[in-house]
């Protein structure tokens, strides 16, 4: 998956009317709803790629709008049923699948890579499932390994010939050491979540996609959410990714890393993600106690608080700053308010989910253009609602 936490530039274009709205927002919009609508309608134009926005308070939608189109060819309007690639938003589903397998007794948090994959090199002897979930395993970055392999041997992958999960694992097996000893540091790891997706498949005896369908999507009636694999399945009502090149938006939907699964392979829409939000609120899958590890910030082996790596890179949002991460969720508070959140960024897409736990507020934004910053937009919405609440 292309760099998943790349900071985007928020570009305001000419104001335009939304193409989709929920009944609750019309005709008696509050001043806050009008401000939200102005914020998002200013982010795109009616015939350009755009975004889908869902704001829920106490388990009910208070704002649900689509802006722009799913692609510039057909110009289908974005609405609550438009399916976007979630990118790293996917990681919370991979973590949930892992937690369900631990509950089933088919996996242990302290199980190591060498126990699960006996031919994994010795540096995996002490990398545990828990390390992978919390980004403290120190696995090499598979995109760096791809680049090194292609420099040595020539081109191997492309948007037409995408790297597969098994190839990621094989690249990792060729390495002699990780970035750091497990548990001694923190570094956001797509490699770790690709491997977790493979662990889900091995522990369950099903494919990653099939396990998620049977244990998460079907029970929650998320009927349009899928783990996308080109060929075996197709995405209905699909939004295609776009990037700005020379002041024009160009379709940039797939890259050489778009086929990996556990780190970012899910497509979903606002309608289904509302059901996911309900399941998290109501503890529908694991119990509240069983889910607690996901909401417990990881500590390093010496008991200290982890930090983002000091060296800047595309996946490093805050070089050198403290970071709070559980299982598939960032847990850093916002202006003193408890929250669980995650962004997603990949070829042509930017996504975010923000759940303010004490305020029972959820904000989800899915965008099919990379010049928008859903995280920034979501926090602007949070400021409007939380200040109004105060």
KOLFI-466580 format. One line per field, with one value per residue (C-alpha): x, y, z. Coordinates in nm, 2 decimals. Layout:
# residues N
east <- [X_...]
north <- [Y_...]
up <- [Z_...]
This chain:
# residues 390
east <- [0.00_0.13_0.25_-0.04_-0.01_0.11_0.02_-0.21_-0.26_-0.61_-0.72_-1.03_-1.21_-1.52_-1.82_-2.07_-2.39_-2.38_-2.51_-2.64_-2.78_-2.96_-3.32_-3.21_-3.02_-3.31_-3.50_-3.42_-3.04_-2.89_-2.61_-2.35_-2.49_-2.47_-2.11_-2.03_-2.20_-2.00_-1.68_-1.73_-1.90_-1.60_-1.37_-1.48_-1.72_-2.02_-1.85_-1.51_-1.40_-1.49_-1.59_-1.85_-1.91_-2.09_-2.12_-2.30_-2.39_-2.52_-2.54_-2.76_-2.66_-2.68_-2.50_-2.45_-2.36_-2.19_-2.00_-1.87_-1.85_-1.71_-1.51_-1.47_-1.58_-1.93_-1.97_-2.19_-2.28_-2.11_-2.36_-2.38_-2.36_-2.04_-1.76_-1.41_-1.08_-1.02_-0.64_-0.50_-0.85_-0.84_-0.60_-0.88_-1.05_-0.73_-0.68_-1.04_-1.00_-0.68_-0.86_-1.15_-0.90_-0.73_-1.08_-1.13_-0.81_-0.66_-0.39_-0.20_-0.09_0.26_0.29_0.60_0.66_0.88_0.61_0.36_0.60_0.88_1.10_1.10_1.46_1.59_1.51_1.15_1.21_1.09_0.85_0.50_0.15_0.12_0.42_0.27_-0.06_0.10_0.38_0.66_0.79_1.05_0.98_1.16_0.93_0.82_0.81_1.18_1.25_1.07_1.27_1.60_1.50_1.41_1.74_1.93_1.73_1.52_1.15_0.93_0.60_0.36_0.00_-0.07_0.16_0.10_0.29_0.10_0.10_0.30_0.57_0.58_0.64_0.92_1.09_1.08_1.22_1.53_1.63_1.88_1.75_1.47_1.48_1.51_1.48_1.10_0.95_1.24_1.10_0.79_0.76_0.44_0.45_0.25_0.46_0.34_-0.03_0.03_0.18_-0.11_-0.35_-0.16_-0.16_-0.54_-0.56_-0.33_-0.48_-0.84_-0.79_-0.97_-0.86_-0.83_-1.12_-1.34_-1.27_-1.36_-1.67_-1.79_-1.69_-1.73_-1.90_-2.19_-2.28_-2.29_-2.48_-2.21_-2.32_-2.13_-1.79_-1.53_-1.16_-1.10_-0.89_-0.89_-1.04_-1.20_-1.44_-1.56_-1.65_-2.01_-2.08_-1.70_-1.53_-1.21_-0.90_-0.77_-0.46_-0.39_-0.13_-0.06_-0.38_-0.59_-0.74_-0.62_-0.75_-0.48_-0.66_-0.40_-0.03_0.22_0.12_-0.26_-0.31_-0.19_-0.47_-0.42_-0.27_-0.53_-0.73_-1.09_-1.36_-1.66_-1.92_-2.09_-2.39_-2.18_-1.94_-2.23_-2.30_-1.93_-1.95_-2.26_-2.07_-1.78_-2.02_-2.23_-1.94_-2.12_-1.82_-1.57_-1.70_-1.59_-1.33_-1.20_-1.17_-0.98_-0.63_-0.71_-0.77_-0.46_-0.17_0.14_0.45_0.80_0.99_1.14_0.80_0.85_0.62_0.68_0.77_0.75_1.09_1.32_1.39_1.11_0.95_0.62_0.47_0.60_0.34_0.51_0.89_1.02_0.69_0.51_0.26_-0.03_-0.13_-0.33_-0.44_-0.53_-0.62_-0.43_-0.54_-0.39_-0.64_-0.75_-0.77_-0.80_-1.08_-1.05_-1.06_-0.97_-0.89_-0.71_-0.63_-0.58_-0.38_-0.31_-0.30_-0.59_-0.77_-0.76_-0.98_-1.03_-1.25_-1.25_-1.44_-1.46_-1.55_-1.66_-1.87_-2.02_-1.93_-1.81_-1.68_-1.60_-1.47_-1.39_-1.23_-1.13_-0.88_-0.54_-0.54_-0.79_-0.70_-0.99_-0.81_-0.79_-1.15_-1.27_-1.11_-1.26_-1.60_-1.51_-1.43_-1.77_-1.96_-1.76_-1.75_-2.13_-2.18_-1.97]
north <- [0.00_0.35_0.56_0.55_0.86_1.11_1.46_1.62_1.98_2.11_2.31_2.52_2.55_2.74_2.68_2.43_2.27_1.91_1.62_1.41_1.49_1.30_1.39_1.51_1.80_1.94_2.17_2.28_2.30_2.44_2.70_2.43_2.22_2.51_2.57_2.21_2.22_2.53_2.37_2.06_2.23_2.45_2.15_2.04_2.12_1.92_1.75_1.68_1.40_1.48_1.32_1.16_1.28_1.12_1.28_1.07_1.18_0.93_0.66_0.87_1.06_1.43_1.51_1.29_1.44_1.35_1.61_1.56_1.25_0.90_0.94_1.19_0.95_0.86_1.15_0.94_1.15_1.05_0.94_0.72_0.40_0.51_0.27_0.41_0.24_0.28_0.26_0.24_0.28_-0.10_-0.16_-0.15_-0.43_-0.64_-0.58_-0.68_-1.00_-1.08_-1.01_-1.25_-1.52_-1.47_-1.50_-1.82_-1.96_-1.99_-1.73_-1.57_-1.21_-1.34_-1.58_-1.50_-1.49_-1.79_-1.99_-1.90_-1.91_-2.16_-2.06_-1.69_-1.57_-1.55_-1.18_-1.28_-1.50_-1.23_-1.03_-1.11_-1.06_-0.79_-0.61_-0.62_-0.48_-0.19_-0.11_-0.21_-0.51_-0.33_-0.51_-0.36_-0.14_-0.36_-0.06_0.00_-0.36_-0.34_-0.04_-0.22_-0.53_-0.34_-0.14_-0.47_-0.68_-0.44_-0.36_-0.63_-0.46_-0.21_-0.11_-0.40_-0.65_-0.56_-0.71_-0.97_-1.05_-1.36_-1.16_-0.92_-1.20_-1.34_-1.01_-0.99_-1.34_-1.24_-0.98_-1.06_-0.80_-0.56_-0.19_-0.23_-0.50_-0.57_-0.35_-0.10_0.16_0.25_0.29_0.28_-0.04_-0.14_-0.45_-0.55_-0.53_-0.72_-0.99_-0.98_-1.03_-1.34_-1.46_-1.41_-1.64_-1.90_-1.91_-1.93_-2.16_-1.92_-1.63_-1.29_-1.16_-1.46_-1.45_-1.08_-1.14_-1.43_-1.28_-0.90_-0.78_-1.04_-1.03_-0.65_-0.65_-0.45_-0.60_-0.37_-0.38_-0.61_-0.69_-0.61_-0.84_-0.76_-1.06_-1.26_-0.98_-0.64_-0.32_-0.20_0.18_0.22_0.56_0.58_0.76_1.09_1.31_1.66_1.69_2.03_2.18_1.90_1.60_1.27_0.92_0.75_0.46_0.18_0.14_-0.14_-0.18_-0.17_-0.54_-0.59_-0.67_-0.63_-0.29_-0.12_-0.35_-0.28_-0.08_0.05_0.33_0.55_0.33_0.03_0.23_0.36_-0.01_-0.05_0.25_0.10_-0.23_-0.05_0.15_-0.15_-0.40_-0.63_-0.84_-0.87_-0.77_-0.44_-0.62_-0.82_-0.50_-0.32_-0.41_-0.22_0.09_0.05_0.27_0.06_0.11_0.01_-0.27_-0.03_0.12_0.44_0.62_0.56_0.83_0.88_0.81_1.11_1.08_1.22_1.01_0.98_0.76_0.98_1.24_1.39_1.32_1.27_1.35_1.12_0.87_0.68_0.36_0.05_-0.22_-0.07_0.27_0.59_0.70_1.05_1.28_1.60_1.92_1.70_1.48_1.11_0.97_0.67_0.75_0.65_0.80_0.63_0.75_0.56_0.60_0.84_0.83_0.99_0.87_0.93_0.81_1.01_0.87_1.10_0.85_1.08_1.29_0.99_1.17_1.00_1.17_0.97_1.13_0.93_1.12_1.01_1.28_1.33_1.71_1.71_1.66_1.46_1.46_1.84_1.87_1.62_1.82_2.14_1.96_1.84_2.20_2.32_2.05_2.03_2.41_2.43_2.15_2.35]
up <- [0.00_-0.09_0.20_0.44_0.65_0.40_0.50_0.25_0.14_0.20_-0.11_-0.10_-0.44_-0.54_-0.32_-0.46_-0.33_-0.19_-0.40_-0.11_0.23_0.50_0.59_0.94_0.79_0.58_0.59_0.95_0.95_1.26_1.24_1.31_1.03_0.79_0.89_0.83_0.49_0.40_0.50_0.28_-0.01_-0.03_-0.07_-0.42_-0.71_-0.82_-1.12_-0.95_-0.72_-0.37_-0.04_0.18_0.53_0.82_1.17_1.44_1.79_2.04_1.77_1.53_1.21_1.26_0.93_0.62_0.29_-0.03_-0.23_-0.59_-0.81_-0.78_-1.10_-1.38_-1.65_-1.54_-1.30_-1.06_-0.75_-0.43_-0.16_0.15_-0.07_-0.26_-0.17_-0.11_-0.05_0.32_0.31_0.67_0.81_0.73_1.02_1.28_1.11_1.09_1.46_1.53_1.34_1.54_1.86_1.77_1.69_2.03_2.19_1.99_2.14_1.79_1.85_2.13_2.17_2.28_1.99_1.78_1.40_1.42_1.59_1.32_1.03_1.13_0.83_0.93_1.00_1.36_1.39_1.41_1.72_1.96_1.74_1.88_1.75_2.02_1.87_1.52_1.65_1.82_1.57_1.81_1.61_1.41_1.08_0.78_0.56_0.26_0.02_0.10_0.03_-0.30_-0.40_-0.31_-0.49_-0.81_-0.79_-0.78_-1.02_-1.23_-1.24_-1.08_-0.98_-1.14_-1.12_-1.35_-1.17_-0.80_-0.51_-0.32_0.05_0.01_-0.18_0.11_0.35_0.12_0.11_0.49_0.52_0.31_0.57_0.85_1.10_1.18_1.23_1.61_1.87_1.93_2.20_2.22_1.98_1.78_1.40_1.20_1.01_0.70_0.69_1.03_0.93_0.60_0.81_1.05_0.76_0.67_1.03_1.04_0.74_0.88_1.22_1.09_0.80_0.58_0.35_0.52_0.32_0.40_0.77_0.79_0.59_0.81_1.15_1.11_0.79_0.78_1.15_1.14_0.81_0.64_0.31_0.08_0.26_0.11_0.11_-0.26_-0.48_-0.84_-1.03_-0.74_-0.65_-0.77_-0.58_-0.64_-0.65_-0.65_-0.61_-0.80_-0.66_-0.81_-0.76_-0.88_-1.15_-1.32_-1.16_-1.30_-1.13_-1.28_-1.20_-0.99_-0.85_-0.83_-0.76_-0.74_-0.37_-0.40_-0.37_-0.01_0.23_0.60_0.59_0.37_0.13_0.25_0.06_0.25_0.26_0.51_0.55_0.65_0.86_1.07_1.16_1.25_1.47_1.64_1.69_1.86_2.08_2.18_2.21_1.96_1.86_2.15_2.50_2.65_2.86_2.56_2.36_2.63_2.49_2.17_2.38_2.60_2.48_2.42_2.64_2.54_2.72_2.97_3.05_2.87_2.63_2.26_2.02_1.64_1.48_1.47_1.10_0.88_0.61_0.44_0.72_1.00_1.10_1.40_1.40_1.75_1.92_2.16_2.01_2.17_1.99_2.09_1.85_1.51_1.67_1.76_2.11_2.14_2.30_2.12_2.34_2.64_2.50_2.49_2.14_1.92_1.56_1.24_0.91_0.57_0.28_-0.04_-0.42_-0.49_-0.15_0.19_0.48_0.86_1.15_1.47_1.77_2.07_2.34_2.63_2.39_2.20_1.88_1.56_1.24_0.93_0.61_0.29_0.00_-0.35_-0.41_-0.25_-0.23_0.06_0.42_0.59_0.93_0.93_0.82_1.08_1.36_1.23_1.26_1.61_1.71_1.59_1.77_2.09_2.13_2.07_2.33_2.58]
